[in-house]
Amino acid sequence: PIMVTNNPELQWRAACGEIGLAVLPDFLGAISNLVRLQDDYPMSAEIWLVTHEDLRHSPAIRAVMDFLMSCFEPFKV
């Protein structure tokens, strides 16, 4: 790879500069004439939910963690 980044703006700029591929929201592709790959292009990513060990049982932290996990439940593979 020429460049690896987890910064969405840099990914967008690199894709616009024809340096490589990027996973971007539809609107960024639409305003910059990028070409969408086919929808069946195999992609995956891990999402980690992390908290300090001392706080993971706190009711407020647990509520936020449970909510965030429920948001991603439909995308579980």
N, CA, C and O atoms as a MOPAC input file, in Angstrom:
PM7 MOZYME 1SCF
protein

 N      0.82600 1    -1.20700 1     0.00000 1
 C      0.00000 1     0.00000 1     0.00000 1
 C      0.86000 1     1.25800 1     0.00000 1
 O      1.93300 1     1.29900 1     0.60300 1
 N      0.37400 1     2.25900 1    -0.67700 1
 C      1.05200 1     3.55800 1    -0.69200 1
 C      0.72900 1     4.31700 1     0.58400 1
 O      1.57900 1     5.01100 1     1.14300 1
 N     -0.52600 1     4.17600 1     1.04200 1
 C     -0.97500 1     4.92100 1     2.21200 1
 C     -2.04100 1     4.10900 1     2.93800 1
 O     -2.89800 1     3.49300 1     2.30500 1
 N     -1.98600 1     4.11100 1     4.25200 1
 C     -3.02000 1     3.49600 1     5.07300 1
 C     -3.42200 1     4.52500 1     6.11400 1
 O     -2.57000 1     5.08200 1     6.80600 1
 N     -4.72700 1     4.78000 1     6.22800 1
 C     -5.20000 1     5.76000 1     7.21000 1
 C     -6.60700 1     5.39700 1     7.66600 1
 O     -7.36700 1     4.77700 1     6.92100 1
 N     -6.94300 1     5.77600 1     8.86400 1
 C     -8.31600 1     5.60500 1     9.34200 1
 C     -9.03300 1     6.95200 1     9.40400 1
 O    -10.10700 1     7.05900 1     9.99600 1
 N     -8.44800 1     7.96800 1     8.80100 1
 C     -9.03200 1     9.30300 1     8.76600 1
 C     -9.91300 1     9.42100 1     7.51600 1
 O     -9.39500 1     9.36700 1     6.40100 1
 N    -11.23600 1     9.58100 1     7.67800 1
 C    -12.13000 1     9.63500 1     6.52100 1
 C    -11.80500 1    10.74200 1     5.52500 1
 O    -11.94800 1    10.54400 1     4.31900 1
 N    -11.37100 1    11.90000 1     6.00600 1
 C    -11.03900 1    12.98400 1     5.07600 1
 C     -9.83400 1    12.60500 1     4.22100 1
 O     -9.82600 1    12.84600 1     3.01400 1
 N     -8.82100 1    12.01500 1     4.84200 1
 C     -7.64500 1    11.60100 1     4.07000 1
 C     -7.99700 1    10.47800 1     3.09700 1
 O     -7.47200 1    10.43900 1     1.98500 1
 N     -8.88200 1     9.56400 1     3.50500 1
 C     -9.32600 1     8.50400 1     2.59400 1
 C    -10.01900 1     9.12100 1     1.38400 1
 O     -9.76600 1     8.72100 1     0.24800 1
 N    -10.89000 1    10.09000 1     1.62800 1
 C    -11.61000 1    10.75100 1     0.54900 1
 C    -10.63900 1    11.47100 1    -0.38900 1
 O    -10.75200 1    11.36200 1    -1.61000 1
 N     -9.68600 1    12.20300 1     0.18800 1
 C     -8.71300 1    12.92300 1    -0.64100 1
 C     -7.85600 1    11.95200 1    -1.45600 1
 O     -7.54600 1    12.21800 1    -2.61700 1
 N     -7.47500 1    10.82900 1    -0.84900 1
 C     -6.67600 1     9.83800 1    -1.56600 1
 C     -7.47200 1     9.22900 1    -2.71500 1
 O     -6.94200 1     9.04300 1    -3.81000 1
 N     -8.74300 1     8.92000 1    -2.46800 1
 C     -9.58200 1     8.34900 1    -3.52200 1
 C     -9.76900 1     9.36100 1    -4.65000 1
 O     -9.72500 1     8.99100 1    -5.82300 1
 N     -9.97500 1    10.61600 1    -4.31400 1
 C    -10.11800 1    11.65800 1    -5.33800 1
 C     -8.82500 1    11.82200 1    -6.13600 1
 O     -8.85800 1    12.15800 1    -7.32000 1
 N     -7.69700 1    11.58500 1    -5.48600 1
 C     -6.40700 1    11.68000 1    -6.15900 1
 C     -6.00000 1    10.39500 1    -6.84700 1
 O     -4.86500 1    10.26500 1    -7.30600 1
 N     -6.93500 1     9.42800 1    -6.92400 1
 C     -6.72800 1     8.14200 1    -7.59100 1
 C     -5.57400 1     7.35000 1    -6.99700 1
 O     -4.85300 1     6.65300 1    -7.71100 1
 N     -5.40500 1     7.46500 1    -5.66700 1
 C     -4.36800 1     6.70200 1    -4.98000 1
 C     -4.86600 1     5.32100 1    -4.58800 1
 O     -4.06900 1     4.39200 1    -4.46300 1
 N     -6.18300 1     5.16900 1    -4.38900 1
 C     -6.67500 1     3.86500 1    -3.99900 1
 C     -8.15100 1     3.84500 1    -3.69100 1
 O     -8.91200 1     4.69800 1    -4.14700 1
 N     -8.54700 1     2.84900 1    -2.90400 1
 C     -9.94100 1     2.62500 1    -2.53500 1
 C    -10.22200 1     3.21900 1    -1.16800 1
 O     -9.32400 1     3.36900 1    -0.33800 1
 N    -11.49700 1     3.55700 1    -0.94700 1
 C    -11.89800 1     4.08100 1     0.35000 1
 C    -13.34900 1     3.71500 1     0.60000 1
 O    -14.15000 1     3.64100 1    -0.33100 1
 N    -13.67900 1     3.48800 1     1.85000 1
 C    -15.06900 1     3.28500 1     2.25300 1
 C    -15.58000 1     4.63600 1     2.71500 1
 O    -15.13500 1     5.16900 1     3.73200 1
 N    -16.52800 1     5.18800 1     1.94900 1
 C    -16.99300 1     6.54600 1     2.20600 1
 C    -18.50900 1     6.61100 1     2.16100 1
 O    -19.14700 1     5.75900 1     1.54200 1
 N    -19.09600 1     7.61400 1     2.81000 1
 C    -20.54000 1     7.82600 1     2.68100 1
 C    -20.89800 1     8.16800 1     1.23200 1
 O    -20.08700 1     8.74000 1     0.50400 1
 N    -22.10500 1     7.81800 1     0.82800 1
 C    -22.55300 1     8.05700 1    -0.55000 1
 C    -22.39400 1     9.50700 1    -0.99000 1
 O    -21.97600 1     9.77000 1    -2.11800 1
 N    -22.72800 1    10.45900 1    -0.10000 1
 C    -22.71100 1    11.85800 1    -0.52300 1
 C    -21.31500 1    12.32400 1    -0.90700 1
 O    -21.18400 1    13.19800 1    -1.76400 1
 N    -20.26500 1    11.76900 1    -0.30200 1
 C    -18.90800 1    12.17100 1    -0.67900 1
 C    -18.55800 1    11.68100 1    -2.07500 1
 O    -17.88100 1    12.37600 1    -2.83300 1
 N    -19.01600 1    10.49000 1    -2.41200 1
 C    -18.78800 1     9.98800 1    -3.75800 1
 C    -19.54500 1    10.79400 1    -4.78700 1
 O    -19.04400 1    11.04700 1    -5.88300 1
 N    -20.75500 1    11.19900 1    -4.43600 1
 C    -21.59500 1    11.94300 1    -5.37400 1
 C    -21.03400 1    13.32900 1    -5.68100 1
 O    -21.14100 1    13.79500 1    -6.81500 1
 N    -20.44300 1    13.98900 1    -4.70100 1
 C    -19.93900 1    15.35100 1    -4.93700 1
 C    -18.53900 1    15.35500 1    -5.52900 1
 O    -18.02800 1    16.41900 1    -5.88000 1
 N    -17.90600 1    14.19700 1    -5.64900 1
 C    -16.52600 1    14.19200 1    -6.12800 1
 C    -16.30600 1    13.27300 1    -7.32600 1
 O    -15.16300 1    13.00100 1    -7.69300 1
 N    -17.38900 1    12.79200 1    -7.93800 1
 C    -17.29700 1    11.95700 1    -9.13700 1
 C    -16.48700 1    10.67600 1    -8.93700 1
 O    -15.85300 1    10.18800 1    -9.87300 1
 N    -16.50800 1    10.13500 1    -7.72400 1
 C    -15.85900 1     8.85000 1    -7.49500 1
 C    -16.72200 1     7.73600 1    -8.06500 1
 O    -17.93200 1     7.90500 1    -8.21800 1
 N    -16.11700 1     6.61200 1    -8.37800 1
 C    -16.83600 1     5.48000 1    -8.94400 1
 C    -17.11000 1     4.47000 1    -7.84500 1
 O    -16.19500 1     4.04900 1    -7.13700 1
 N    -18.36800 1     4.08100 1    -7.70200 1
 C    -18.76000 1     3.10700 1    -6.68700 1
 C    -18.41200 1     1.69800 1    -7.17500 1
 O    -18.69700 1     1.32900 1    -8.31400 1
 N    -17.79500 1     0.93000 1    -6.29100 1
 C    -17.58100 1    -0.47200 1    -6.59500 1
 C    -18.90400 1    -1.20200 1    -6.46100 1
 O    -19.83700 1    -0.68600 1    -5.84600 1
 N    -18.99400 1    -2.36700 1    -7.01800 1
 C    -20.23000 1    -3.13500 1    -6.89600 1
 C    -20.53300 1    -3.39300 1    -5.42700 1
 O    -19.62800 1    -3.51100 1    -4.60100 1
 N    -21.82900 1    -3.47800 1    -5.11700 1
 C    -22.25500 1    -3.65900 1    -3.72700 1
 C    -21.79000 1    -4.97100 1    -3.12300 1
 O    -21.73900 1    -5.10000 1    -1.90000 1
 N    -21.45200 1    -5.94700 1    -3.95300 1
 C    -21.04400 1    -7.23700 1    -3.41100 1
 C    -19.53900 1    -7.31900 1    -3.15100 1
 O    -19.00100 1    -8.40000 1    -2.91100 1
 N    -18.86900 1    -6.17100 1    -3.20000 1
 C    -17.43700 1    -6.15200 1    -2.91500 1
 C    -17.23500 1    -6.56000 1    -1.45400 1
 O    -17.81100 1    -5.94600 1    -0.55600 1
 N    -16.42500 1    -7.58800 1    -1.21300 1
 C    -16.28800 1    -8.10100 1     0.16500 1
 C    -15.51300 1    -7.14400 1     1.06400 1
 O    -14.33000 1    -6.88100 1     0.84400 1
 N    -16.19500 1    -6.63200 1     2.07100 1
 C    -15.55700 1    -5.73100 1     3.02000 1
 C    -16.07500 1    -6.04600 1     4.41500 1
 O    -17.22900 1    -6.43700 1     4.59000 1
 N    -15.23100 1    -5.87500 1     5.37400 1
 C    -15.66800 1    -6.04900 1     6.75600 1
 C    -14.76200 1    -5.21100 1     7.65400 1
 O    -13.66300 1    -4.81200 1     7.27000 1
 N    -15.25000 1    -4.96400 1     8.83300 1
 C    -14.46900 1    -4.21100 1     9.80900 1
 C    -14.89700 1    -4.63200 1    11.20000 1
 O    -16.06400 1    -4.94400 1    11.43600 1
 N    -13.95600 1    -4.63900 1    12.10500 1
 C    -14.27200 1    -4.91600 1    13.49500 1
 C    -14.51800 1    -3.59500 1    14.20800 1
 O    -13.83200 1    -2.60300 1    13.96600 1
 N    -15.49000 1    -3.60200 1    15.07400 1
 C    -15.75800 1    -2.41800 1    15.89400 1
 C    -15.59000 1    -2.84800 1    17.34300 1
 O    -16.22900 1    -3.79600 1    17.80000 1
 N    -14.73800 1    -2.15000 1    18.04900 1
 C    -14.46600 1    -2.47300 1    19.44100 1
 C    -15.10800 1    -1.42600 1    20.33500 1
 O    -15.00600 1    -0.22500 1    20.08600 1
 N    -15.76300 1    -1.89700 1    21.36500 1
 C    -16.34900 1    -1.01800 1    22.36800 1
 C    -15.51500 1    -1.19300 1    23.64100 1
 O    -15.49500 1    -2.27400 1    24.22900 1
 N    -14.84100 1    -0.14600 1    24.05500 1
 C    -13.86200 1    -0.25600 1    25.13500 1
 C    -14.19900 1     0.73600 1    26.24400 1
 O    -14.61500 1     1.86600 1    25.99000 1
 N    -14.01000 1     0.28500 1    27.46500 1
 C    -14.17100 1     1.16400 1    28.62200 1
 C    -13.14400 1     0.76200 1    29.67400 1
 O    -12.60100 1    -0.34200 1    29.63600 1
 N    -12.89000 1     1.64500 1    30.58700 1
 C    -11.95500 1     1.32800 1    31.66400 1
 C    -12.54900 1     0.21200 1    32.52300 1
 O    -13.75200 1     0.18900 1    32.78200 1
 N    -11.71100 1    -0.69300 1    32.95300 1
 C    -12.15900 1    -1.85400 1    33.73600 1
 C    -12.95500 1    -1.44100 1    34.98000 1
 O    -13.92200 1    -2.10900 1    35.34700 1
 N    -12.56000 1    -0.36800 1    35.61400 1
 C    -13.24400 1     0.08700 1    36.82000 1
 C    -14.64900 1     0.63600 1    36.53600 1
 O    -15.48200 1     0.69800 1    37.44100 1
 N    -14.91500 1     1.03400 1    35.28000 1
 C    -16.19100 1     1.66100 1    34.94400 1
 C    -17.16800 1     0.73500 1    34.21400 1
 O    -18.33400 1     1.08800 1    34.03900 1
 N    -16.71900 1    -0.41600 1    33.79800 1
 C    -17.57800 1    -1.24500 1    32.93500 1
 C    -18.85700 1    -1.72500 1    33.60600 1
 O    -19.80400 1    -2.09600 1    32.91200 1
 N    -18.91300 1    -1.72900 1    34.93800 1
 C    -20.13000 1    -2.15400 1    35.64100 1
 C    -20.96900 1    -0.96900 1    36.12700 1
 O    -22.01000 1    -1.16000 1    36.75500 1
 N    -20.52000 1     0.24200 1    35.83900 1
 C    -21.27500 1     1.43400 1    36.19500 1
 C    -22.59000 1     1.43500 1    35.41700 1
 O    -22.57800 1     1.19800 1    34.20900 1
 N    -23.72900 1     1.69700 1    36.07600 1
 C    -25.02100 1     1.68700 1    35.36800 1
 C    -25.06700 1     2.64500 1    34.16500 1
 O    -25.64400 1     2.30700 1    33.13100 1
 N    -24.47400 1     3.81400 1    34.29300 1
 C    -24.49600 1     4.77000 1    33.18300 1
 C    -23.66000 1     4.26200 1    32.00300 1
 O    -24.10200 1     4.32600 1    30.85500 1
 N    -22.47500 1     3.76700 1    32.28100 1
 C    -21.60400 1     3.23800 1    31.22000 1
 C    -22.24200 1     2.00600 1    30.58800 1
 O    -22.22100 1     1.85000 1    29.36700 1
 N    -22.81100 1     1.12800 1    31.42000 1
 C    -23.45700 1    -0.08900 1    30.91600 1
 C    -24.62400 1     0.27200 1    29.99600 1
 O    -24.82200 1    -0.37200 1    28.96500 1
 N    -25.39900 1     1.29900 1    30.36400 1
 C    -26.53500 1     1.71100 1    29.53600 1
 C    -26.05800 1     2.20200 1    28.16500 1
 O    -26.65300 1     1.86800 1    27.14000 1
 N    -24.98800 1     2.99100 1    28.15400 1
 C    -24.45200 1     3.48200 1    26.87600 1
 C    -23.91200 1     2.32200 1    26.05100 1
 O    -24.15700 1     2.25600 1    24.84600 1
 N    -23.18500 1     1.41300 1    26.67800 1
 C    -22.63000 1     0.26300 1    25.95800 1
 C    -23.75500 1    -0.60500 1    25.37700 1
 O    -23.67500 1    -1.03400 1    24.22700 1
 N    -24.78200 1    -0.85600 1    26.15600 1
 C    -25.90800 1    -1.66600 1    25.67300 1
 C    -26.61400 1    -0.98700 1    24.50300 1
 O    -26.99500 1    -1.64400 1    23.53400 1
 N    -26.78500 1     0.33400 1    24.59800 1
 C    -27.42100 1     1.06700 1    23.51300 1
 C    -26.58400 1     0.98400 1    22.23900 1
 O    -27.11700 1     0.70300 1    21.16600 1
 N    -25.28500 1     1.22500 1    22.35000 1
 C    -24.42200 1     1.17900 1    21.16600 1
 C    -24.39700 1    -0.21500 1    20.55300 1
 O    -24.40900 1    -0.35700 1    19.33000 1
 N    -24.36200 1    -1.22700 1    21.38000 1
 C    -24.38100 1    -2.60300 1    20.85600 1
 C    -25.68700 1    -2.88200 1    20.12900 1
 O    -25.68200 1    -3.57400 1    19.11100 1
 N    -26.80500 1    -2.36200 1    20.62200 1
 C    -28.08700 1    -2.58100 1    19.95700 1
 C    -28.13400 1    -1.86400 1    18.59700 1
 O    -28.80200 1    -2.32800 1    17.67300 1
 N    -27.43500 1    -0.75100 1    18.48000 1
 C    -27.39200 1    -0.02500 1    17.20100 1
 C    -26.70000 1    -0.83200 1    16.11900 1
 O    -27.06300 1    -0.73200 1    14.94600 1
 N    -25.71900 1    -1.62200 1    16.48900 1
 C    -24.96400 1    -2.39200 1    15.51100 1
 C    -25.47300 1    -3.81900 1    15.34900 1
 O    -24.98800 1    -4.54900 1    14.48500 1
 N    -26.42300 1    -4.22100 1    16.15000 1
 C    -26.96000 1    -5.59100 1    16.08600 1
 C    -27.45800 1    -5.96400 1    14.69800 1
 O    -27.18600 1    -7.08200 1    14.25800 1
 N    -28.17900 1    -5.08800 1    13.97100 1
 C    -28.64900 1    -5.46800 1    12.63900 1
 C    -27.53600 1    -5.76300 1    11.64300 1
 O    -27.77600 1    -6.40600 1    10.62100 1
 N    -26.33100 1    -5.30500 1    11.92600 1
 C    -25.22800 1    -5.48900 1    10.97700 1
 C    -24.34400 1    -6.67500 1    11.31800 1
 O    -23.35800 1    -6.93700 1    10.62800 1
 N    -24.68800 1    -7.39000 1    12.37500 1
 C    -23.89700 1    -8.54100 1    12.80200 1
 C    -23.89900 1    -9.61400 1    11.72500 1
 O    -24.93200 1    -9.90800 1    11.12400 1
 N    -22.74800 1   -10.18400 1    11.49300 1
 C    -22.64600 1   -11.25900 1    10.49200 1
 C    -22.32400 1   -12.55500 1    11.17300 1
 O    -22.19500 1   -13.58500 1    10.51000 1

